[in-house]
């Protein structure tokens, strides 16, 4: 079976929660190891993610478009987008 290539994406809403970025990355890295996935890249950011233009999201989209990854690992789907319509757009 082919080893899946993963992209870890972590986000928190504001600066006060910045330490949770490392927690999210740690948990997702542990998950990738448990599932025998190879982590290709990781992006962490602080913000509400109302727009697709952030550097981290553009990095993620680039990896998807050029086929460098098979899986996106996020702690919770709300880390990608807090609004249903933004999440639907991303999917």
N, C-alpha and C positions, 0 to 999 in steps of 0.2 A: 504494500500500500504506500502511496506517495505521501511524503511528509508535507503537511499543510504549512503554508507561509502566512504568518499573522502580522497584523498591524495593531498595536495597542494605542487606543485613544483615551485620554483622561481629561476631564474638565471639572472645574468647580465654579460656583457662581461668583464668589468674591474673594478678595485678598485674605480675609479672616480665615478662610477654609483652605488656604494654599497647602498646608501640611497634608491634607487629604489626597492631594495629587500623588504623593509618594505611596500612600496606602493603596490607592486604586491600582497604580502600576505594579506594586508588589503582589497584590491578589491576582491580577490578570497574568502576570509572569508565572506565578505558581500554577494557574489554570493551564497556561500554554505548555508548561513542562509536564503536567499531569496527562494532558492530551497528546503529548509528543508533537507539538507544533514548534516551528522555528519562528522566532520573532524577528521580523525584517526591520521594523521601525517602530518608534514610539513617539507620540506627540502629547504634550501636556499644555493646557492653557487655562486661564482664568477669564471668566466672562459669561454672559447670558446666552451666547451663541444665537443671536437673532439673524445673522447674515452668513452666507456661504463664503465670505471673503477673508476669513481669518487665516493666518499662515498655517496653523495646524490642520485646519479642514482642507485647505488647498493642497497641503502635503499628502493628506489621506486620499483625496480625490485623485491626485496624480498617481499614487501607487495603485489605485483601483484601475484607472484608465489604461495604464501601461502594462497591466497584468503582473505586477510584482508580488501581489498578495492574493491569497485565497479567502482569508477570513479577517473580519474586523472585530477585535475584542474590546468591549466597553463594559464598564461596571454596571451600568443600567442604561436602558435606551434613552432616558432623559438626559444623559450626558451628551448624546449627539444633538438633541434638540428638545427644548422644553415645551414646544408647541406642536400639537399633532400635525398641523399642515406643513410645518418645516420638516418634521420627521418623514412625512409622506413624500415630500419633495426630494429629500435625501435618498430614500429608498429607491 
